[in-house]
């Protein structure tokens, strides 16, 4: 198992602005998934998880099928998991 913590690169040093974490995870996780590497991505909000999920499903739908990727959030009832 490998754990990767990634901090997007700074695009504006004086303002300390970084590249979009959502777009970066789309690129990195997309490559991992295309190479059939099991991947878990965490996000701070349910909405962000849904956005990333949609991006990744679109990226791999022809190679793996859109149902090969699922989103999860805390708070599901046992019957909903």
PDB file of N, CA, C and O in Angstrom:
ATOM      1  N   UNK A   1       0.842  -1.182   0.000  1.00  0.00           N
ATOM      2  CA  UNK A   1       0.000   0.000   0.000  1.00  0.00           C
ATOM      3  C   UNK A   1       0.879   1.235   0.000  1.00  0.00           C
ATOM      4  O   UNK A   1       1.957   1.262   0.594  1.00  0.00           O
ATOM      5  N   UNK A   2       0.393   2.239  -0.674  1.00  0.00           N
ATOM      6  CA  UNK A   2       1.103   3.515  -0.729  1.00  0.00           C
ATOM      7  C   UNK A   2       0.127   4.625  -0.365  1.00  0.00           C
ATOM      8  O   UNK A   2      -1.040   4.588  -0.757  1.00  0.00           O
ATOM      9  N   UNK A   3       0.599   5.592   0.372  1.00  0.00           N
ATOM     10  CA  UNK A   3      -0.192   6.763   0.709  1.00  0.00           C
ATOM     11  C   UNK A   3       0.501   7.969   0.102  1.00  0.00           C
ATOM     12  O   UNK A   3       1.703   8.163   0.278  1.00  0.00           O
ATOM     13  N   UNK A   4      -0.265   8.776  -0.612  1.00  0.00           N
ATOM     14  CA  UNK A   4       0.296   9.958  -1.253  1.00  0.00           C
ATOM     15  C   UNK A   4      -0.462  11.181  -0.750  1.00  0.00           C
ATOM     16  O   UNK A   4      -1.689  11.242  -0.823  1.00  0.00           O
ATOM     17  N   UNK A   5       0.279  12.138  -0.247  1.00  0.00           N
ATOM     18  CA  UNK A   5      -0.292  13.425   0.133  1.00  0.00           C
ATOM     19  C   UNK A   5       0.259  14.434  -0.859  1.00  0.00           C
ATOM     20  O   UNK A   5       1.474  14.564  -1.008  1.00  0.00           O
ATOM     21  N   UNK A   6      -0.620  15.137  -1.526  1.00  0.00           N
ATOM     22  CA  UNK A   6      -0.198  16.003  -2.627  1.00  0.00           C
ATOM     23  C   UNK A   6      -0.655  17.429  -2.362  1.00  0.00           C
ATOM     24  O   UNK A   6      -1.821  17.670  -2.048  1.00  0.00           O
ATOM     25  N   UNK A   7       0.255  18.352  -2.487  1.00  0.00           N
ATOM     26  CA  UNK A   7      -0.053  19.764  -2.363  1.00  0.00           C
ATOM     27  C   UNK A   7       0.131  20.378  -3.744  1.00  0.00           C
ATOM     28  O   UNK A   7       1.251  20.390  -4.256  1.00  0.00           O
ATOM     29  N   UNK A   8      -0.934  20.889  -4.365  1.00  0.00           N
ATOM     30  CA  UNK A   8      -0.809  21.441  -5.717  1.00  0.00           C
ATOM     31  C   UNK A   8       0.267  22.522  -5.787  1.00  0.00           C
ATOM     32  O   UNK A   8       0.503  23.234  -4.810  1.00  0.00           O
ATOM     33  N   UNK A   9       0.917  22.642  -6.939  1.00  0.00           N
ATOM     34  CA  UNK A   9       1.985  23.633  -7.082  1.00  0.00           C
ATOM     35  C   UNK A   9       1.459  25.070  -7.001  1.00  0.00           C
ATOM     36  O   UNK A   9       0.308  25.354  -7.332  1.00  0.00           O
ATOM     37  N   UNK A  10       2.329  25.949  -6.555  1.00  0.00           N
ATOM     38  CA  UNK A  10       1.991  27.374  -6.487  1.00  0.00           C
ATOM     39  C   UNK A  10       2.045  27.956  -7.895  1.00  0.00           C
ATOM     40  O   UNK A  10       3.013  27.745  -8.626  1.00  0.00           O
ATOM     41  N   UNK A  11       1.007  28.681  -8.265  1.00  0.00           N
ATOM     42  CA  UNK A  11       0.969  29.322  -9.587  1.00  0.00           C
ATOM     43  C   UNK A  11       1.194  30.832  -9.486  1.00  0.00           C
ATOM     44  O   UNK A  11       1.512  31.481 -10.482  1.00  0.00           O
ATOM     45  N   UNK A  12       1.028  31.390  -8.282  1.00  0.00           N
ATOM     46  CA  UNK A  12       1.291  32.811  -8.049  1.00  0.00           C
ATOM     47  C   UNK A  12       1.972  32.935  -6.691  1.00  0.00           C
ATOM     48  O   UNK A  12       1.312  32.968  -5.653  1.00  0.00           O
ATOM     49  N   UNK A  13       3.304  33.003  -6.714  1.00  0.00           N
ATOM     50  CA  UNK A  13       4.082  32.992  -5.464  1.00  0.00           C
ATOM     51  C   UNK A  13       3.782  34.193  -4.561  1.00  0.00           C
ATOM     52  O   UNK A  13       3.601  33.998  -3.359  1.00  0.00           O
ATOM     53  N   UNK A  14       3.720  35.431  -5.085  1.00  0.00           N
ATOM     54  CA  UNK A  14       3.449  36.569  -4.190  1.00  0.00           C
ATOM     55  C   UNK A  14       2.116  36.440  -3.436  1.00  0.00           C
ATOM     56  O   UNK A  14       2.011  36.866  -2.285  1.00  0.00           O
ATOM     57  N   UNK A  15       1.113  35.860  -4.076  1.00  0.00           N
ATOM     58  CA  UNK A  15      -0.193  35.700  -3.434  1.00  0.00           C
ATOM     59  C   UNK A  15      -0.386  34.311  -2.829  1.00  0.00           C
ATOM     60  O   UNK A  15      -1.414  34.032  -2.212  1.00  0.00           O
ATOM     61  N   UNK A  16       0.613  33.439  -3.010  1.00  0.00           N
ATOM     62  CA  UNK A  16       0.558  32.057  -2.514  1.00  0.00           C
ATOM     63  C   UNK A  16      -0.692  31.315  -3.021  1.00  0.00           C
ATOM     64  O   UNK A  16      -1.352  30.601  -2.267  1.00  0.00           O
ATOM     65  N   UNK A  17      -0.997  31.499  -4.301  1.00  0.00           N
ATOM     66  CA  UNK A  17      -2.152  30.835  -4.913  1.00  0.00           C
ATOM     67  C   UNK A  17      -1.677  29.543  -5.561  1.00  0.00           C
ATOM     68  O   UNK A  17      -0.700  29.522  -6.311  1.00  0.00           O
ATOM     69  N   UNK A  18      -2.385  28.477  -5.256  1.00  0.00           N
ATOM     70  CA  UNK A  18      -2.036  27.164  -5.794  1.00  0.00           C
ATOM     71  C   UNK A  18      -2.994  26.766  -6.910  1.00  0.00           C
ATOM     72  O   UNK A  18      -4.091  27.311  -7.035  1.00  0.00           O
ATOM     73  N   UNK A  19      -2.559  25.817  -7.706  1.00  0.00           N
ATOM     74  CA  UNK A  19      -3.405  25.238  -8.744  1.00  0.00           C
ATOM     75  C   UNK A  19      -4.600  24.564  -8.076  1.00  0.00           C
ATOM     76  O   UNK A  19      -4.503  24.146  -6.922  1.00  0.00           O
ATOM     77  N   UNK A  20      -5.703  24.454  -8.768  1.00  0.00           N
ATOM     78  CA  UNK A  20      -6.923  23.853  -8.226  1.00  0.00           C
ATOM     79  C   UNK A  20      -6.681  22.405  -7.797  1.00  0.00           C
ATOM     80  O   UNK A  20      -6.263  21.573  -8.602  1.00  0.00           O
ATOM     81  N   UNK A  21      -6.947  22.115  -6.524  1.00  0.00           N
ATOM     82  CA  UNK A  21      -6.783  20.748  -6.018  1.00  0.00           C
ATOM     83  C   UNK A  21      -7.735  19.789  -6.726  1.00  0.00           C
ATOM     84  O   UNK A  21      -7.388  18.634  -6.971  1.00  0.00           O
ATOM     85  N   UNK A  22      -8.922  20.262  -7.049  1.00  0.00           N
ATOM     86  CA  UNK A  22      -9.900  19.411  -7.734  1.00  0.00           C
ATOM     87  C   UNK A  22      -9.399  18.999  -9.113  1.00  0.00           C
ATOM     88  O   UNK A  22      -9.512  17.834  -9.495  1.00  0.00           O
ATOM     89  N   UNK A  23      -8.850  19.943  -9.853  1.00  0.00           N
ATOM     90  CA  UNK A  23      -8.342  19.619 -11.190  1.00  0.00           C
ATOM     91  C   UNK A  23      -7.080  18.772 -11.117  1.00  0.00           C
ATOM     92  O   UNK A  23      -6.854  17.915 -11.972  1.00  0.00           O
ATOM     93  N   UNK A  24      -6.260  19.006 -10.102  1.00  0.00           N
ATOM     94  CA  UNK A  24      -5.056  18.192  -9.926  1.00  0.00           C
ATOM     95  C   UNK A  24      -5.421  16.745  -9.597  1.00  0.00           C
ATOM     96  O   UNK A  24      -4.834  15.815 -10.149  1.00  0.00           O
ATOM     97  N   UNK A  25      -6.390  16.556  -8.698  1.00  0.00           N
ATOM     98  CA  UNK A  25      -6.779  15.184  -8.338  1.00  0.00           C
ATOM     99  C   UNK A  25      -7.439  14.498  -9.531  1.00  0.00           C
ATOM    100  O   UNK A  25      -7.313  13.286  -9.706  1.00  0.00           O
ATOM    101  N   UNK A  26      -8.133  15.271 -10.341  1.00  0.00           N
ATOM    102  CA  UNK A  26      -8.727  14.698 -11.558  1.00  0.00           C
ATOM    103  C   UNK A  26      -7.636  14.108 -12.450  1.00  0.00           C
ATOM    104  O   UNK A  26      -7.773  13.004 -12.977  1.00  0.00           O
ATOM    105  N   UNK A  27      -6.562  14.858 -12.607  1.00  0.00           N
ATOM    106  CA  UNK A  27      -5.461  14.417 -13.466  1.00  0.00           C
ATOM    107  C   UNK A  27      -4.737  13.205 -12.862  1.00  0.00           C
ATOM    108  O   UNK A  27      -4.518  12.205 -13.547  1.00  0.00           O
ATOM    109  N   UNK A  28      -4.372  13.297 -11.595  1.00  0.00           N
ATOM    110  CA  UNK A  28      -3.593  12.231 -10.952  1.00  0.00           C
ATOM    111  C   UNK A  28      -4.422  10.960 -10.782  1.00  0.00           C
ATOM    112  O   UNK A  28      -3.984   9.877 -11.169  1.00  0.00           O
ATOM    113  N   UNK A  29      -5.610  11.086 -10.208  1.00  0.00           N
ATOM    114  CA  UNK A  29      -6.458   9.907  -9.994  1.00  0.00           C
ATOM    115  C   UNK A  29      -6.895   9.313 -11.327  1.00  0.00           C
ATOM    116  O   UNK A  29      -7.021   8.095 -11.453  1.00  0.00           O
ATOM    117  N   UNK A  30      -7.126  10.160 -12.315  1.00  0.00           N
ATOM    118  CA  UNK A  30      -7.498   9.666 -13.638  1.00  0.00           C
ATOM    119  C   UNK A  30      -6.433   8.753 -14.217  1.00  0.00           C
ATOM    120  O   UNK A  30      -6.749   7.701 -14.772  1.00  0.00           O
ATOM    121  N   UNK A  31      -5.174   9.149 -14.091  1.00  0.00           N
ATOM    122  CA  UNK A  31      -4.075   8.307 -14.586  1.00  0.00           C
ATOM    123  C   UNK A  31      -3.982   6.997 -13.809  1.00  0.00           C
ATOM    124  O   UNK A  31      -3.786   5.934 -14.396  1.00  0.00           O
ATOM    125  N   UNK A  32      -4.122   7.076 -12.500  1.00  0.00           N
ATOM    126  CA  UNK A  32      -4.076   5.852 -11.692  1.00  0.00           C
ATOM    127  C   UNK A  32      -5.198   4.899 -12.094  1.00  0.00           C
ATOM    128  O   UNK A  32      -4.971   3.703 -12.274  1.00  0.00           O
ATOM    129  N   UNK A  33      -6.398   5.431 -12.232  1.00  0.00           N
ATOM    130  CA  UNK A  33      -7.548   4.590 -12.578  1.00  0.00           C
ATOM    131  C   UNK A  33      -7.430   4.015 -13.986  1.00  0.00           C
ATOM    132  O   UNK A  33      -7.785   2.857 -14.209  1.00  0.00           O
ATOM    133  N   UNK A  34      -6.941   4.799 -14.929  1.00  0.00           N
ATOM    134  CA  UNK A  34      -6.755   4.293 -16.294  1.00  0.00           C
ATOM    135  C   UNK A  34      -5.773   3.128 -16.324  1.00  0.00           C
ATOM    136  O   UNK A  34      -5.852   2.260 -17.193  1.00  0.00           O
ATOM    137  N   UNK A  35      -4.849   3.116 -15.370  1.00  0.00           N
ATOM    138  CA  UNK A  35      -3.883   2.024 -15.255  1.00  0.00           C
ATOM    139  C   UNK A  35      -4.345   0.946 -14.277  1.00  0.00           C
ATOM    140  O   UNK A  35      -3.561   0.105 -13.836  1.00  0.00           O
ATOM    141  N   UNK A  36      -5.629   0.990 -13.952  1.00  0.00           N
ATOM    142  CA  UNK A  36      -6.286  -0.003 -13.087  1.00  0.00           C
ATOM    143  C   UNK A  36      -5.621  -0.128 -11.715  1.00  0.00           C
ATOM    144  O   UNK A  36      -5.478  -1.226 -11.178  1.00  0.00           O
ATOM    145  N   UNK A  37      -5.223   1.005 -11.167  1.00  0.00           N
ATOM    146  CA  UNK A  37      -4.658   1.056  -9.818  1.00  0.00           C
ATOM    147  C   UNK A  37      -5.763   1.521  -8.879  1.00  0.00           C
ATOM    148  O   UNK A  37      -6.292   2.622  -9.031  1.00  0.00           O
ATOM    149  N   UNK A  38      -6.110   0.676  -7.905  1.00  0.00           N
ATOM    150  CA  UNK A  38      -7.157   1.045  -6.957  1.00  0.00           C
ATOM    151  C   UNK A  38      -6.776   2.342  -6.267  1.00  0.00           C
ATOM    152  O   UNK A  38      -5.640   2.520  -5.828  1.00  0.00           O
ATOM    153  N   UNK A  39      -7.741   3.241  -6.181  1.00  0.00           N
ATOM    154  CA  UNK A  39      -7.454   4.587  -5.701  1.00  0.00           C
ATOM    155  C   UNK A  39      -8.574   5.079  -4.798  1.00  0.00           C
ATOM    156  O   UNK A  39      -9.753   4.869  -5.083  1.00  0.00           O
ATOM    157  N   UNK A  40      -8.200   5.728  -3.717  1.00  0.00           N
ATOM    158  CA  UNK A  40      -9.166   6.394  -2.840  1.00  0.00           C
ATOM    159  C   UNK A  40      -8.807   7.871  -2.822  1.00  0.00           C
ATOM    160  O   UNK A  40      -7.650   8.238  -2.619  1.00  0.00           O
ATOM    161  N   UNK A  41      -9.803   8.709  -3.036  1.00  0.00           N
ATOM    162  CA  UNK A  41      -9.608  10.155  -3.023  1.00  0.00           C
ATOM    163  C   UNK A  41     -10.508  10.734  -1.939  1.00  0.00           C
ATOM    164  O   UNK A  41     -11.683  10.379  -1.844  1.00  0.00           O
ATOM    165  N   UNK A  42      -9.964  11.611  -1.136  1.00  0.00           N
ATOM    166  CA  UNK A  42     -10.736  12.272  -0.091  1.00  0.00           C
ATOM    167  C   UNK A  42     -10.960  13.727  -0.471  1.00  0.00           C
ATOM    168  O   UNK A  42     -10.120  14.350  -1.119  1.00  0.00           O
ATOM    169  N   UNK A  43     -12.109  14.261  -0.057  1.00  0.00           N
ATOM    170  CA  UNK A  43     -12.414  15.674  -0.268  1.00  0.00           C
ATOM    171  C   UNK A  43     -13.078  16.212   0.997  1.00  0.00           C
ATOM    172  O   UNK A  43     -13.591  15.446   1.812  1.00  0.00           O
ATOM    173  N   UNK A  44     -13.063  17.512   1.149  1.00  0.00           N
ATOM    174  CA  UNK A  44     -13.590  18.133   2.367  1.00  0.00           C
ATOM    175  C   UNK A  44     -15.111  18.216   2.412  1.00  0.00           C
ATOM    176  O   UNK A  44     -15.682  18.374   3.491  1.00  0.00           O
ATOM    177  N   UNK A  45     -15.773  18.116   1.276  1.00  0.00           N
ATOM    178  CA  UNK A  45     -17.232  18.272   1.280  1.00  0.00           C
ATOM    179  C   UNK A  45     -17.886  17.246   0.363  1.00  0.00           C
ATOM    180  O   UNK A  45     -17.256  16.706  -0.547  1.00  0.00           O
ATOM    181  N   UNK A  46     -19.161  16.992   0.624  1.00  0.00           N
ATOM    182  CA  UNK A  46     -19.937  16.063  -0.201  1.00  0.00           C
ATOM    183  C   UNK A  46     -20.020  16.572  -1.635  1.00  0.00           C
ATOM    184  O   UNK A  46     -19.906  15.796  -2.583  1.00  0.00           O
ATOM    185  N   UNK A  47     -20.217  17.868  -1.786  1.00  0.00           N
ATOM    186  CA  UNK A  47     -20.324  18.455  -3.128  1.00  0.00           C
ATOM    187  C   UNK A  47     -19.025  18.251  -3.902  1.00  0.00           C
ATOM    188  O   UNK A  47     -19.051  17.906  -5.084  1.00  0.00           O
ATOM    189  N   UNK A  48     -17.888  18.463  -3.238  1.00  0.00           N
ATOM    190  CA  UNK A  48     -16.595  18.280  -3.904  1.00  0.00           C
ATOM    191  C   UNK A  48     -16.399  16.823  -4.305  1.00  0.00           C
ATOM    192  O   UNK A  48     -15.872  16.543  -5.382  1.00  0.00           O
ATOM    193  N   UNK A  49     -16.819  15.891  -3.447  1.00  0.00           N
ATOM    194  CA  UNK A  49     -16.736  14.460  -3.782  1.00  0.00           C
ATOM    195  C   UNK A  49     -17.551  14.179  -5.036  1.00  0.00           C
ATOM    196  O   UNK A  49     -17.094  13.460  -5.925  1.00  0.00           O
ATOM    197  N   UNK A  50     -18.749  14.736  -5.113  1.00  0.00           N
ATOM    198  CA  UNK A  50     -19.610  14.503  -6.278  1.00  0.00           C
ATOM    199  C   UNK A  50     -19.004  15.095  -7.547  1.00  0.00           C
ATOM    200  O   UNK A  50     -19.117  14.501  -8.619  1.00  0.00           O
ATOM    201  N   UNK A  51     -18.367  16.253  -7.440  1.00  0.00           N
ATOM    202  CA  UNK A  51     -17.721  16.870  -8.605  1.00  0.00           C
ATOM    203  C   UNK A  51     -16.565  16.000  -9.088  1.00  0.00           C
ATOM    204  O   UNK A  51     -16.449  15.712 -10.279  1.00  0.00           O
ATOM    205  N   UNK A  52     -15.711  15.582  -8.153  1.00  0.00           N
ATOM    206  CA  UNK A  52     -14.568  14.733  -8.513  1.00  0.00           C
ATOM    207  C   UNK A  52     -15.049  13.410  -9.084  1.00  0.00           C
ATOM    208  O   UNK A  52     -14.488  12.917 -10.063  1.00  0.00           O
ATOM    209  N   UNK A  53     -16.080  12.829  -8.483  1.00  0.00           N
ATOM    210  CA  UNK A  53     -16.648  11.569  -8.968  1.00  0.00           C
ATOM    211  C   UNK A  53     -17.116  11.717 -10.414  1.00  0.00           C
ATOM    212  O   UNK A  53     -16.833  10.858 -11.250  1.00  0.00           O
ATOM    213  N   UNK A  54     -17.820  12.785 -10.706  1.00  0.00           N
ATOM    214  CA  UNK A  54     -18.305  13.022 -12.069  1.00  0.00           C
ATOM    215  C   UNK A  54     -17.142  13.161 -13.048  1.00  0.00           C
ATOM    216  O   UNK A  54     -17.168  12.571 -14.128  1.00  0.00           O
ATOM    217  N   UNK A  55     -16.125  13.935 -12.679  1.00  0.00           N
ATOM    218  CA  UNK A  55     -14.942  14.087 -13.531  1.00  0.00           C
ATOM    219  C   UNK A  55     -14.300  12.734 -13.825  1.00  0.00           C
ATOM    220  O   UNK A  55     -14.003  12.416 -14.977  1.00  0.00           O
ATOM    221  N   UNK A  56     -14.089  11.941 -12.772  1.00  0.00           N
ATOM    222  CA  UNK A  56     -13.384  10.665 -12.941  1.00  0.00           C
ATOM    223  C   UNK A  56     -14.217   9.653 -13.718  1.00  0.00           C
ATOM    224  O   UNK A  56     -13.677   8.911 -14.539  1.00  0.00           O
ATOM    225  N   UNK A  57     -15.519   9.612 -13.472  1.00  0.00           N
ATOM    226  CA  UNK A  57     -16.376   8.696 -14.235  1.00  0.00           C
ATOM    227  C   UNK A  57     -16.330   9.036 -15.716  1.00  0.00           C
ATOM    228  O   UNK A  57     -16.315   8.141 -16.561  1.00  0.00           O
ATOM    229  N   UNK A  58     -16.307  10.311 -16.029  1.00  0.00           N
ATOM    230  CA  UNK A  58     -16.236  10.738 -17.430  1.00  0.00           C
ATOM    231  C   UNK A  58     -14.897  10.338 -18.058  1.00  0.00           C
ATOM    232  O   UNK A  58     -14.851   9.926 -19.217  1.00  0.00           O
ATOM    233  N   UNK A  59     -13.821  10.461 -17.299  1.00  0.00           N
ATOM    234  CA  UNK A  59     -12.490  10.126 -17.817  1.00  0.00           C
ATOM    235  C   UNK A  59     -12.320   8.647 -18.146  1.00  0.00           C
ATOM    236  O   UNK A  59     -11.652   8.305 -19.122  1.00  0.00           O
ATOM    237  N   UNK A  60     -12.915   7.773 -17.348  1.00  0.00           N
ATOM    238  CA  UNK A  60     -12.655   6.332 -17.516  1.00  0.00           C
ATOM    239  C   UNK A  60     -13.858   5.544 -18.028  1.00  0.00           C
ATOM    240  O   UNK A  60     -13.818   4.314 -18.061  1.00  0.00           O
ATOM    241  N   UNK A  61     -14.921   6.231 -18.426  1.00  0.00           N
ATOM    242  CA  UNK A  61     -16.146   5.509 -18.786  1.00  0.00           C
ATOM    243  C   UNK A  61     -15.946   4.520 -19.933  1.00  0.00           C
ATOM    244  O   UNK A  61     -16.588   3.470 -19.952  1.00  0.00           O
ATOM    245  N   UNK A  62     -15.074   4.832 -20.888  1.00  0.00           N
ATOM    246  CA  UNK A  62     -14.880   3.920 -22.021  1.00  0.00           C
ATOM    247  C   UNK A  62     -13.950   2.762 -21.680  1.00  0.00           C
ATOM    248  O   UNK A  62     -14.090   1.669 -22.229  1.00  0.00           O
ATOM    249  N   UNK A  63     -13.006   2.994 -20.782  1.00  0.00           N
ATOM    250  CA  UNK A  63     -12.040   1.957 -20.438  1.00  0.00           C
ATOM    251  C   UNK A  63     -12.545   1.041 -19.323  1.00  0.00           C
ATOM    252  O   UNK A  63     -12.382  -0.177 -19.397  1.00  0.00           O
ATOM    253  N   UNK A  64     -13.158   1.625 -18.291  1.00  0.00           N
ATOM    254  CA  UNK A  64     -13.581   0.837 -17.129  1.00  0.00           C
ATOM    255  C   UNK A  64     -15.090   0.806 -16.925  1.00  0.00           C
ATOM    256  O   UNK A  64     -15.598  -0.047 -16.198  1.00  0.00           O
ATOM    257  N   UNK A  65     -15.798   1.713 -17.549  1.00  0.00           N
ATOM    258  CA  UNK A  65     -17.232   1.831 -17.325  1.00  0.00           C
ATOM    259  C   UNK A  65     -17.492   2.788 -16.169  1.00  0.00           C
ATOM    260  O   UNK A  65     -16.754   2.781 -15.184  1.00  0.00           O
ATOM    261  N   UNK A  66     -18.534   3.613 -16.278  1.00  0.00           N
ATOM    262  CA  UNK A  66     -18.790   4.630 -15.253  1.00  0.00           C
ATOM    263  C   UNK A  66     -19.132   4.046 -13.886  1.00  0.00           C
ATOM    264  O   UNK A  66     -18.922   4.711 -12.872  1.00  0.00           O
ATOM    265  N   UNK A  67     -19.643   2.841 -13.834  1.00  0.00           N
ATOM    266  CA  UNK A  67     -20.021   2.227 -12.555  1.00  0.00           C
ATOM    267  C   UNK A  67     -18.818   1.647 -11.814  1.00  0.00           C
ATOM    268  O   UNK A  67     -18.964   1.141 -10.701  1.00  0.00           O
ATOM    269  N   UNK A  68     -17.635   1.714 -12.419  1.00  0.00           N
ATOM    270  CA  UNK A  68     -16.436   1.180 -11.761  1.00  0.00           C
ATOM    271  C   UNK A  68     -15.924   2.128 -10.677  1.00  0.00           C
ATOM    272  O   UNK A  68     -15.049   1.759  -9.894  1.00  0.00           O
ATOM    273  N   UNK A  69     -16.459   3.337 -10.629  1.00  0.00           N
ATOM    274  CA  UNK A  69     -16.056   4.331  -9.638  1.00  0.00           C
ATOM    275  C   UNK A  69     -17.288   4.733  -8.836  1.00  0.00           C
ATOM    276  O   UNK A  69     -18.345   5.016  -9.400  1.00  0.00           O
ATOM    277  N   UNK A  70     -17.138   4.753  -7.514  1.00  0.00           N
ATOM    278  CA  UNK A  70     -18.262   5.116  -6.656  1.00  0.00           C
ATOM    279  C   UNK A  70     -17.827   6.182  -5.660  1.00  0.00           C
ATOM    280  O   UNK A  70     -16.667   6.234  -5.251  1.00  0.00           O
ATOM    281  N   UNK A  71     -18.770   7.026  -5.279  1.00  0.00           N
ATOM    282  CA  UNK A  71     -18.518   8.017  -4.243  1.00  0.00           C
ATOM    283  C   UNK A  71     -19.088   7.520  -2.930  1.00  0.00           C
ATOM    284  O   UNK A  71     -20.005   6.699  -2.909  1.00  0.00           O
ATOM    285  N   UNK A  72     -18.542   8.019  -1.842  1.00  0.00           N
ATOM    286  CA  UNK A  72     -19.030   7.658  -0.517  1.00  0.00           C
ATOM    287  C   UNK A  72     -18.903   8.879   0.376  1.00  0.00           C
ATOM    288  O   UNK A  72     -17.960   9.661   0.253  1.00  0.00           O
ATOM    289  N   UNK A  73     -19.849   9.028   1.260  1.00  0.00           N
ATOM    290  CA  UNK A  73     -19.777  10.095   2.256  1.00  0.00           C
ATOM    291  C   UNK A  73     -20.199   9.502   3.590  1.00  0.00           C
ATOM    292  O   UNK A  73     -20.942   8.521   3.625  1.00  0.00           O
ATOM    293  N   UNK A  74     -19.745  10.070   4.659  1.00  0.00           N
ATOM    294  CA  UNK A  74     -20.165   9.622   5.981  1.00  0.00           C
ATOM    295  C   UNK A  74     -21.645   9.898   6.178  1.00  0.00           C
ATOM    296  O   UNK A  74     -22.198  10.803   5.553  1.00  0.00           O
ATOM    297  N   UNK A  75     -22.281   9.134   7.031  1.00  0.00           N
ATOM    298  CA  UNK A  75     -23.681   9.388   7.343  1.00  0.00           C
ATOM    299  C   UNK A  75     -24.670   8.485   6.642  1.00  0.00           C
ATOM    300  O   UNK A  75     -25.873   8.606   6.873  1.00  0.00           O
ATOM    301  N   UNK A  76     -24.202   7.571   5.785  1.00  0.00           N
ATOM    302  CA  UNK A  76     -25.122   6.635   5.160  1.00  0.00           C
ATOM    303  C   UNK A  76     -25.678   5.688   6.216  1.00  0.00           C
ATOM    304  O   UNK A  76     -24.965   5.288   7.137  1.00  0.00           O
ATOM    305  N   UNK A  77     -26.931   5.337   6.084  1.00  0.00           N
ATOM    306  CA  UNK A  77     -27.509   4.292   6.922  1.00  0.00           C
ATOM    307  C   UNK A  77     -26.984   2.944   6.434  1.00  0.00           C
ATOM    308  O   UNK A  77     -26.591   2.828   5.273  1.00  0.00           O
ATOM    309  N   UNK A  78     -26.966   1.920   7.297  1.00  0.00           N
ATOM    310  CA  UNK A  78     -26.457   0.607   6.869  1.00  0.00           C
ATOM    311  C   UNK A  78     -27.131   0.081   5.602  1.00  0.00           C
ATOM    312  O   UNK A  78     -26.476  -0.565   4.784  1.00  0.00           O
ATOM    313  N   UNK A  79     -28.417   0.343   5.426  1.00  0.00           N
ATOM    314  CA  UNK A  79     -29.127  -0.152   4.236  1.00  0.00           C
ATOM    315  C   UNK A  79     -28.770   0.629   2.978  1.00  0.00           C
ATOM    316  O   UNK A  79     -29.044   0.170   1.869  1.00  0.00           O
ATOM    317  N   UNK A  80     -28.161   1.805   3.132  1.00  0.00           N
ATOM    318  CA  UNK A  80     -27.800   2.639   1.979  1.00  0.00           C
ATOM    319  C   UNK A  80     -26.371   2.408   1.499  1.00  0.00           C
ATOM    320  O   UNK A  80     -25.994   2.886   0.430  1.00  0.00           O
ATOM    321  N   UNK A  81     -25.572   1.681   2.278  1.00  0.00           N
ATOM    322  CA  UNK A  81     -24.150   1.497   1.935  1.00  0.00           C
ATOM    323  C   UNK A  81     -23.959   0.527   0.820  1.00  0.00           C
ATOM    324  O   UNK A  81     -22.825   0.266   0.416  1.00  0.00           O
TER     325      UNK A  81
END
